Amino acid sequence: MNHTYEEIRKIAIDILAGREKTIQGPNQYAELSNYIGSVLNSRENGRNLDQHNLSYRLSYPDSDIFLEVFWDLFRQGIITLGFNDSNRNFPFFRVSAHGKRILENQDIYFYHDVSSYEAVIKQQVPDIDDVTLIYLKEAMHSFYSGCYLSSSVMLGVASEHTFLKLLEKIETTGTYKSTFKKAFDERNISKKFEAFKNRLKQEMGNNNIHLSDEIKENLDTNLDGIMNTIRNFRNDSGHPSGNIISREQCYVNLNLFIPYCKKAYQLIDFF
Protein backbone atom coordinates (compact mmCIF):
# COMPACT_ATOMS: atom_id res chain seq x y z
CA MET A 1 0.00 0.00 0.00
CA ASN A 2 1.42 3.35 -1.03
CA HIS A 3 0.99 6.56 0.95
CA THR A 4 0.66 10.28 0.38
CA TYR A 5 3.23 12.96 1.06
CA GLU A 6 1.11 14.23 3.96
CA GLU A 7 0.85 10.79 5.60
CA ILE A 8 4.59 10.20 5.44
CA ARG A 9 5.44 13.72 6.55
CA LYS A 10 3.07 13.56 9.53
CA ILE A 11 4.66 10.34 10.79
CA ALA A 12 8.13 11.81 10.29
CA ILE A 13 7.09 14.84 12.36
CA ASP A 14 5.60 12.62 15.09
CA ILE A 15 8.82 10.59 15.28
CA LEU A 16 11.07 13.66 15.37
CA ALA A 17 8.86 15.29 18.01
CA GLY A 18 8.88 12.15 20.17
CA ARG A 19 5.13 11.69 19.93
CA GLU A 20 5.70 8.36 18.19
CA LYS A 21 7.85 6.60 20.78
CA THR A 22 11.02 4.83 19.67
CA ILE A 23 13.88 3.42 21.75
CA GLN A 24 16.16 6.09 20.37
CA GLY A 25 15.58 8.93 17.98
CA PRO A 26 16.78 8.31 14.42
CA ASN A 27 19.95 10.13 13.45
CA GLN A 28 20.46 8.78 9.94
CA TYR A 29 18.41 9.09 6.78
CA ALA A 30 17.83 5.32 6.44
CA GLU A 31 16.87 5.00 10.10
CA LEU A 32 14.14 7.60 9.81
CA SER A 33 12.90 5.96 6.61
CA ASN A 34 12.71 2.56 8.32
CA TYR A 35 11.07 4.01 11.42
CA ILE A 36 8.36 5.54 9.24
CA GLY A 37 7.89 2.23 7.45
CA SER A 38 7.60 0.42 10.78
CA VAL A 39 5.01 2.87 12.10
CA LEU A 40 2.95 2.57 8.92
CA ASN A 41 3.14 -1.22 9.05
CA SER A 42 2.10 -1.39 12.72
CA ARG A 43 -0.84 0.96 12.20
CA GLU A 44 -2.13 -0.79 9.12
CA ASN A 45 -1.94 -4.19 10.79
CA GLY A 46 -3.46 -3.02 14.07
CA ARG A 47 -0.40 -3.86 16.14
CA ASN A 48 1.64 -1.93 18.66
CA LEU A 49 4.95 -0.65 17.39
CA ASP A 50 7.71 -3.21 18.04
CA GLN A 51 10.48 -1.10 19.59
CA HIS A 52 13.04 -3.81 18.88
CA ASN A 53 12.22 -4.18 15.20
CA LEU A 54 12.13 -0.77 13.55
CA SER A 55 13.48 -1.88 10.20
CA TYR A 56 10.39 -2.18 8.02
CA ARG A 57 11.35 -0.75 4.64
CA LEU A 58 9.18 1.65 2.71
CA SER A 59 7.93 0.70 -0.74
CA TYR A 60 9.75 2.24 -3.69
CA PRO A 61 7.02 4.86 -4.29
CA ASP A 62 6.97 5.72 -0.57
CA SER A 63 10.77 5.92 -0.54
CA ASP A 64 10.63 8.49 -3.33
CA ILE A 65 8.12 10.54 -1.34
CA PHE A 66 10.22 10.25 1.82
CA LEU A 67 13.18 11.63 -0.11
CA GLU A 68 11.12 14.77 -0.78
CA VAL A 69 9.90 14.93 2.82
CA PHE A 70 13.42 14.68 4.23
CA TRP A 71 14.87 17.46 2.11
CA ASP A 72 11.80 19.65 2.65
CA LEU A 73 12.32 19.31 6.42
CA PHE A 74 15.94 20.28 5.89
CA ARG A 75 15.01 23.24 3.67
CA GLN A 76 12.49 24.43 6.26
CA GLY A 77 15.09 24.27 9.03
CA ILE A 78 13.37 21.54 11.05
CA ILE A 79 16.39 19.26 10.69
CA THR A 80 20.04 19.99 9.96
CA LEU A 81 22.74 17.74 8.54
CA GLY A 82 25.28 16.12 10.83
CA PHE A 83 24.70 14.40 14.16
CA ASN A 84 27.87 15.27 16.11
CA ASP A 85 31.53 16.16 15.58
CA SER A 86 32.30 12.61 14.50
CA ASN A 87 29.38 12.44 12.05
CA ARG A 88 29.03 15.88 10.53
CA ASN A 89 27.56 15.10 7.12
CA PHE A 90 24.68 13.35 5.39
CA PRO A 91 23.29 10.70 5.94
CA PHE A 92 23.52 11.82 9.58
CA PHE A 93 21.11 14.50 10.77
CA ARG A 94 19.52 15.94 13.90
CA VAL A 95 16.59 18.15 14.80
CA SER A 96 17.76 21.77 14.74
CA ALA A 97 17.29 24.23 17.60
CA HIS A 98 14.65 25.96 15.47
CA GLY A 99 13.01 22.60 14.79
CA LYS A 100 12.88 21.70 18.49
CA ARG A 101 11.04 24.91 19.32
CA ILE A 102 8.57 24.30 16.52
CA LEU A 103 8.03 20.61 17.34
CA GLU A 104 7.48 21.30 21.06
CA ASN A 105 4.22 23.05 20.21
CA GLN A 106 1.71 20.22 19.79
CA ASP A 107 -1.01 22.61 18.65
CA ILE A 108 1.01 24.01 15.78
CA TYR A 109 -0.18 23.48 12.24
CA PHE A 110 2.31 21.77 9.95
CA TYR A 111 2.53 22.70 6.32
CA HIS A 112 5.25 22.26 3.75
CA ASP A 113 4.30 24.64 0.96
CA VAL A 114 1.78 27.30 -0.04
CA SER A 115 -0.90 24.83 -1.11
CA SER A 116 -0.74 22.84 2.14
CA TYR A 117 -1.01 26.06 4.18
CA GLU A 118 -4.00 27.08 2.08
CA ALA A 119 -5.58 23.66 2.67
CA VAL A 120 -5.10 23.94 6.44
CA ILE A 121 -6.64 27.39 6.71
CA LYS A 122 -9.55 26.50 4.41
CA GLN A 123 -10.24 23.51 6.63
CA GLN A 124 -10.31 25.73 9.72
CA VAL A 125 -12.00 28.73 8.07
CA PRO A 126 -14.05 27.43 5.12
CA ASP A 127 -15.54 30.85 4.33
CA ILE A 128 -12.28 32.78 4.33
CA ASP A 129 -12.38 35.72 1.93
CA ASP A 130 -10.57 35.25 -1.39
CA VAL A 131 -8.73 38.57 -1.03
CA THR A 132 -7.46 37.59 2.41
CA LEU A 133 -6.29 34.32 0.92
CA ILE A 134 -4.29 36.15 -1.75
CA TYR A 135 -2.36 38.04 0.94
CA LEU A 136 -1.82 34.84 2.94
CA LYS A 137 -0.46 32.97 -0.06
CA GLU A 138 1.88 35.86 -0.77
CA ALA A 139 2.99 35.72 2.88
CA MET A 140 3.77 32.03 2.45
CA HIS A 141 5.64 32.58 -0.82
CA SER A 142 7.73 35.24 0.92
CA PHE A 143 8.42 32.98 3.89
CA TYR A 144 9.71 30.14 1.73
CA SER A 145 11.83 32.62 -0.21
CA GLY A 146 13.47 33.78 3.02
CA CYS A 147 11.82 37.22 2.82
CA TYR A 148 10.53 37.29 6.39
CA LEU A 149 9.83 41.01 6.55
CA SER A 150 7.77 40.78 3.36
CA SER A 151 5.94 37.79 4.79
CA SER A 152 5.20 39.74 7.96
CA VAL A 153 3.82 42.65 5.95
CA MET A 154 1.51 40.42 3.91
CA LEU A 155 0.34 38.60 7.04
CA GLY A 156 -0.40 41.95 8.65
CA VAL A 157 -2.41 43.01 5.61
CA ALA A 158 -4.36 39.73 5.80
CA SER A 159 -5.08 40.37 9.49
CA GLU A 160 -6.16 43.93 8.78
CA HIS A 161 -8.39 42.81 5.94
CA THR A 162 -10.00 40.15 8.14
CA PHE A 163 -10.79 42.69 10.85
CA LEU A 164 -12.24 45.11 8.30
CA LYS A 165 -14.45 42.29 6.99
CA LEU A 166 -15.82 41.96 10.52
CA LEU A 167 -16.62 45.67 10.70
CA GLU A 168 -18.14 45.51 7.22
CA LYS A 169 -20.47 42.72 8.35
CA ILE A 170 -21.57 44.73 11.41
CA GLU A 171 -22.21 47.78 9.25
CA THR A 172 -24.10 45.84 6.58
CA THR A 173 -26.32 43.96 9.02
CA GLY A 174 -27.11 47.16 10.88
CA THR A 175 -28.23 45.64 14.19
CA TYR A 176 -25.09 46.70 16.06
CA LYS A 177 -23.96 49.50 13.74
CA SER A 178 -24.66 52.29 16.23
CA THR A 179 -23.11 50.25 19.05
CA PHE A 180 -19.74 50.22 17.31
CA LYS A 181 -19.98 53.74 15.88
CA LYS A 182 -16.66 54.78 17.42
CA ALA A 183 -14.89 51.91 15.64
CA PHE A 184 -16.34 53.06 12.32
CA ASP A 185 -15.44 56.70 12.97
CA GLU A 186 -11.78 56.05 13.75
CA ARG A 187 -9.50 56.25 10.71
CA ASN A 188 -6.43 54.56 12.18
CA ILE A 189 -6.65 50.75 12.11
CA SER A 190 -5.18 50.38 15.61
CA LYS A 191 -7.70 52.82 17.06
CA LYS A 192 -10.52 51.13 15.16
CA PHE A 193 -9.51 47.84 16.69
CA GLU A 194 -9.21 49.18 20.23
CA ALA A 195 -12.59 50.90 19.94
CA PHE A 196 -14.20 47.68 18.72
CA LYS A 197 -12.60 45.50 21.36
CA ASN A 198 -13.40 47.85 24.25
CA ARG A 199 -17.02 48.28 23.18
CA LEU A 200 -17.46 44.54 22.68
CA LYS A 201 -16.21 43.85 26.21
CA GLN A 202 -18.48 46.57 27.58
CA GLU A 203 -21.57 45.23 25.79
CA MET A 204 -20.81 41.68 26.88
CA GLY A 205 -20.38 42.86 30.46
CA ASN A 206 -23.75 44.62 30.31
CA ASN A 207 -25.36 41.49 28.81
CA ASN A 208 -26.30 43.36 25.65
CA ILE A 209 -24.31 41.00 23.44
CA HIS A 210 -24.53 37.28 24.17
CA LEU A 211 -21.78 35.28 22.52
CA SER A 212 -21.70 31.49 22.59
CA ASP A 213 -19.17 29.73 24.81
CA GLU A 214 -17.29 28.64 21.69
CA ILE A 215 -16.82 32.24 20.57
CA LYS A 216 -15.93 33.47 24.06
CA GLU A 217 -13.23 30.83 24.48
CA ASN A 218 -9.82 32.54 24.12
CA LEU A 219 -11.56 35.58 22.64
CA ASP A 220 -9.23 38.17 24.18
CA THR A 221 -6.14 36.17 23.25
CA ASN A 222 -7.19 35.85 19.64
CA LEU A 223 -8.33 39.45 19.29
CA ASP A 224 -5.04 40.67 20.74
CA GLY A 225 -3.23 38.31 18.40
CA ILE A 226 -4.86 39.90 15.36
CA MET A 227 -3.78 43.34 16.50
CA ASN A 228 -0.26 42.23 17.36
CA THR A 229 0.10 40.71 13.90
CA ILE A 230 -0.89 44.03 12.36
CA ARG A 231 1.54 45.86 14.64
CA ASN A 232 4.39 43.72 13.35
CA PHE A 233 4.39 45.94 10.29
CA ARG A 234 2.44 49.06 11.34
CA ASN A 235 3.08 51.25 14.36
CA ASP A 236 0.28 52.92 16.28
CA SER A 237 0.43 55.88 13.90
CA GLY A 238 -0.30 53.60 10.96
CA HIS A 239 3.17 53.91 9.46
CA PRO A 240 5.49 50.98 8.61
CA SER A 241 7.10 49.80 11.84
CA GLY A 242 10.40 48.64 10.33
CA ASN A 243 10.44 45.70 12.75
CA ILE A 244 12.86 42.95 11.78
CA ILE A 245 11.34 39.51 12.26
CA SER A 246 13.16 36.20 12.63
CA ARG A 247 12.42 33.10 10.61
CA GLU A 248 11.12 31.32 13.69
CA GLN A 249 8.79 34.16 14.69
CA CYS A 250 7.54 34.42 11.13
CA TYR A 251 6.70 30.70 11.11
CA VAL A 252 4.93 30.97 14.46
CA ASN A 253 2.93 34.00 13.30
CA LEU A 254 1.77 32.16 10.18
CA ASN A 255 0.51 29.40 12.47
CA LEU A 256 -1.12 31.73 14.98
CA PHE A 257 -2.98 33.58 12.25
CA ILE A 258 -5.15 30.49 11.73
CA PRO A 259 -6.90 30.54 15.15
CA TYR A 260 -7.02 34.36 15.00
CA CYS A 261 -8.79 34.19 11.67
CA LYS A 262 -11.10 31.43 12.84
CA LYS A 263 -12.17 33.53 15.82
CA ALA A 264 -12.76 36.57 13.62
CA TYR A 265 -15.02 34.54 11.33
CA GLN A 266 -16.96 33.21 14.30
CA LEU A 267 -17.66 36.84 15.18
CA ILE A 268 -18.57 37.59 11.57
CA ASP A 269 -21.10 34.75 11.65
CA PHE A 270 -22.52 36.06 14.93
CA PHE A 271 -23.00 39.63 13.75
HELIX and SHEET records of a PDB file:
HELIX    1   1 TYR A    5  ALA A   17  1                                  13    
HELIX    2   2 TYR A   29  GLU A   44  1                                  16    
HELIX    3   3 TYR A   60  ARG A   75  1                                  16    
HELIX    4   4 ALA A   97  LEU A  103  1                                   7    
HELIX    5   5 VAL A  114  GLN A  124  1                                  11    
HELIX    6   6 ASP A  130  TYR A  144  1                                  15    
HELIX    7   7 TYR A  148  THR A  173  1                                  26    
HELIX    8   8 LYS A  181  ASP A  185  1                                   5    
HELIX    9   9 ILE A  189  GLY A  205  1                                  17    
HELIX   10  10 ASP A  213  LYS A  216  1                                   4    
HELIX   11  11 LEU A  219  ARG A  231  1                                  13    
HELIX   12  12 ARG A  247  PHE A  270  1                                  24    
SHEET    1   A 2 ILE A  79  LEU A  81  0                                        
SHEET    2   A 2 PHE A  93  VAL A  95 -1                                        
END                                                                             
